[in-house]
């Protein structure tokens, strides 16, 4: 069975997804915005796996959850590095 806090975290993530969709015209003006969206996609997938692992395939979904969380952090870090490099070069 899943925990209520996991479901609440997923619902909040749905809310953030709606916010990103509603402000998509602003989001696409960010440098390397595609990396930021990929990072959020991995984070979203991680939250989905967290809730689903309470119902079936506990071990597999738990592994996917953690791999997705690591991928989310890695891509976000890469976005931060690219953003910083762009500011240093002035481009």
C-alpha positions as CSV (number, residue, x, y, z in Angstrom):
1,X,0.0,0.0,0.0
2,X,1.2,3.5,-0.7
3,X,1.7,6.3,1.9
4,X,-0.5,9.4,1.8
5,X,2.5,11.7,1.8
6,X,3.7,10.0,-1.5
7,X,0.3,10.7,-3.1
8,X,0.4,14.3,-1.9
9,X,3.9,14.8,-3.3
10,X,2.6,13.4,-6.7
11,X,-0.4,15.7,-6.6
12,X,1.9,18.7,-5.9
13,X,4.1,17.6,-8.8
14,X,0.9,17.5,-11.1
15,X,0.3,21.1,-9.9
16,X,3.8,22.1,-10.9
17,X,3.3,20.4,-14.3
18,X,0.2,22.5,-14.9
19,X,2.1,25.6,-13.9
20,X,4.9,24.8,-16.3
21,X,2.4,24.2,-19.1
22,X,0.5,27.4,-18.3
23,X,3.8,29.4,-18.4
24,X,5.3,27.6,-21.3
25,X,5.8,30.8,-23.3
26,X,8.0,32.1,-20.5
27,X,9.8,28.8,-19.9
28,X,11.0,28.5,-23.5
29,X,12.8,31.9,-23.1
30,X,15.1,30.4,-20.5
31,X,18.6,29.3,-21.8
32,X,18.7,25.6,-22.3
33,X,15.1,25.2,-21.2
34,X,14.9,21.7,-22.7
35,X,17.3,20.4,-20.1
36,X,15.2,21.9,-17.3
37,X,12.1,20.3,-18.7
38,X,13.9,16.9,-19.1
39,X,15.0,17.2,-15.5
40,X,11.4,17.8,-14.4
41,X,10.2,14.9,-16.5
42,X,12.6,12.6,-14.7
43,X,11.4,14.0,-11.3
44,X,7.8,13.5,-12.3
45,X,8.4,9.9,-13.4
46,X,10.2,9.3,-10.1
47,X,7.1,10.4,-8.2
48,X,4.8,8.3,-10.3
49,X,7.0,5.2,-9.6
50,X,6.9,6.0,-5.9
51,X,3.1,5.8,-5.8
52,X,2.9,2.8,-8.1
53,X,5.4,0.7,-6.2
54,X,2.8,0.5,-3.4
55,X,0.6,-1.5,-5.7
56,X,2.8,-3.8,-7.8
57,X,6.4,-4.5,-8.9
58,X,7.8,-3.0,-5.7
59,X,11.4,-3.8,-6.4
60,X,11.5,-2.8,-10.0
61,X,9.6,0.5,-9.5
62,X,11.7,1.4,-6.5
63,X,14.8,1.0,-8.6
64,X,13.3,3.1,-11.4
65,X,12.3,5.7,-8.8
66,X,15.8,6.1,-7.6
67,X,17.4,6.0,-11.0
68,X,14.9,8.7,-12.2
69,X,15.7,10.9,-9.2
70,X,19.4,10.6,-9.9
71,X,18.8,11.4,-13.6
72,X,16.7,14.4,-12.6
73,X,19.5,15.7,-10.4
74,X,22.2,15.0,-13.0
75,X,20.3,16.8,-15.8
76,X,19.5,19.8,-13.5
77,X,23.1,20.0,-12.5
78,X,24.1,19.9,-16.1
79,X,21.6,22.7,-16.8
80,X,23.1,24.8,-14.0
81,X,26.6,24.2,-15.4
82,X,25.6,25.2,-19.0
83,X,23.8,28.3,-17.7
84,X,26.9,29.3,-15.7
85,X,29.2,28.7,-18.7
86,X,27.0,30.8,-20.9
87,X,27.1,33.7,-18.5
88,X,30.9,33.5,-18.3
89,X,31.4,33.5,-22.0
90,X,28.8,36.2,-22.5
91,X,26.9,34.2,-25.0
